[in-house]
Amino acid sequence: MKHIRQASKTLGPRSDAAWISIPLEPKRKMVMLVKEIMSKRKIAVSPDDSLATAAQKMRDHDIGALLVEDQEHLCGMVTDRDIACRGFVPGYEATELVVRDVMTRHVVYCTESDHIDKAVLVMERNKIRRMPVVNTNNRTVGILSVGDIATHLPHALSGELIAAISTPLVQSPTVASLR
């Protein structure tokens, strides 16, 4: 921590004044809320939609993840990787599977009023690249992605996030193990 030297006020400004060391306050973090940088495009599919429907939406909107909502309530997420890794399993035809079969059910999310540093920490700890954002009524209002962080925050922070989430995890479960 940096310090400044300041003359002791009790001795007055004499040439032989005693000097004390006073810690400088660190620069304040820029307080930014998730809602300020999140993507407000809310693109969702139903758990009963086909994988082809989900893939088509991803292609049409040039995105790699979709919210899965059942009657406007978040019940999961599906990514292009989910479709590729879980949708093509020996013994199953991809055309027989629906989003529910390959989606991630336990979704980590944040609120639009969360501080961005908290959201980044949650993403790092859970090794996720995209996180749904909900409002005070628990309705999904957008997604916070690594791309949002990289384009709005210092590069050092986005670099740390990418490094933290890029460590490989155990293999994803297959559809057969989910049924």
N, C-alpha and C positions, 0 to 999 in steps of 0.2 A: 504494500500500500504506500502510496506517495504521501509525503508529509511536507508541511511548510514550517518555516521557522518564524516565530512571532515574539516580539519583545513582551516580557511579562508586564502587565499593566500595573501591578503592585509596585514595581520598581521605577516605573516611568521611563521615558525615552532617553536614558543616559547612555553614554558610550560603553559603559561597563554593565549594561543591562543583562539580566539573565535571559536566556533564550529557551523557549519551550517548544516541543515538537507537537504539532497539531495535525492529526490525520485529515487529509482532504477527503471530502465525500466523493465516492465514486460517481462517475457520470450516471445520471438516472437512465434506466432502461426506457426505451421508447414504448409507451403503453399503447398497444394496438390490440383491437378486438378481432376475433375470428371473422365476424360479419364484414369487416373492412376489406378482407382479402379473399374470402371464399368465392367459389364459383356459385352463382345463384341459379344456374341452370339445373332444374330438378327433373331428371329424366329417369323414369322408373318403368319397371315391368311387374307383372303379377307373378306369383309363385307358380301359377298354372300355365303361363305362357311357354311356348316351345323354345328350345335352344336356338332355333333358326330365327325366331322373332327377336330374341335378345341380341343375337349376333348382328342382325339387320339394323337394330337401333344403334348399336355401338358403331357400326360402319357409317350409318347416316349422319350421326352426330360427332364422328371422329373422336370417340372416347373409349376408354378401356374398362370402365366399370359402370354398372347400373344399380340404382337402388331397387330393392324388391319390396313392394308395398302390397299389403292385403287390406283393402278398404281404407286406404290412405294412412295406414299405420306401417311403419318400418318394421319389416320382419326378417330382413337379410340384405345381402349384397351379392352380386354376381359379377365376376370379372372375365375378361377374355381368357385369362389363364385358367379360371375355373372350368370354362367350357372346353378348353383344349385338354386339360389334364384329367378332369373328372367326367367329361362328356363322351370320351372315346375309351370305353373300358371293355375288355374282352367279355363276351357274353351278353352285351347290351348293344342295341342299335341306338345311335345318337338321335334318330328321328322319334324314338319311343320315349325319350327323356324330356322332362320339363325343367324349368328353372329351379324348382324346389329340390330336384335331385342333385344339383351341383352347386347350389348357392352356399355362401357362408351364413350360417344361422346366427351365431353370436357376434353381433356387430358392435364394435367400439365406436362411440360417437362423442361429440362435444356439443356445447350450446353456442349459439351465435354471440352470446355475451361473455364467453370465456376469453381470457387473455391469451394471445397467440403463443406466448412462451409455455403456458400450461398445455395447450393443444399439441405443440411440437414435442414436448416431453412425453405425452401420452402416445403419440405416433412412434417415437423412438422406442419406448418400453414395449409396445405391442408389435413393433416391426411392421407397421402398415403405411402404405403410400397414399391412401385415400381414406378420408374419414367423413361420414355423414355429419351434417350440422342440423340440430333441431332448435326450435324456438321455445319460448316459455310454456307453450301448450303441447310440447313434445311432438310437434309436426315437423317433418323434414323440410328444410328451407334451402339446402344446398349441400355442397361437398367441399371439403378442404383437402387439397392435394399437395404433393411435394412441389409440383409446378407452380402452384399459387405462392408457396413459401419462397421458392427460388426467384420468382419475379418481383416479389414485394419486400423481401427482407434481405439483410446482408448475406453475401455469398458464404461467409464462414458458417453461419447458422444452417443454411440449407445444405452445405457440404457435410456438416456434422450429422444432420438428420439422415442424409443419404448413406453415409458410412454406417450409421447405427442400424438402419433397417435393411441393409444389403447383406448382412450375415445370413447365410443359409439356415433355414429351419428344417425340421424333420419333414419327410415326404407327406404331401397332402393325402387325406383319406380318399379312397376310391368310392364310386357310387355303390358298389357292392357292399362296402363296409358301412354305408350310411343307411341301408335298408334293413 
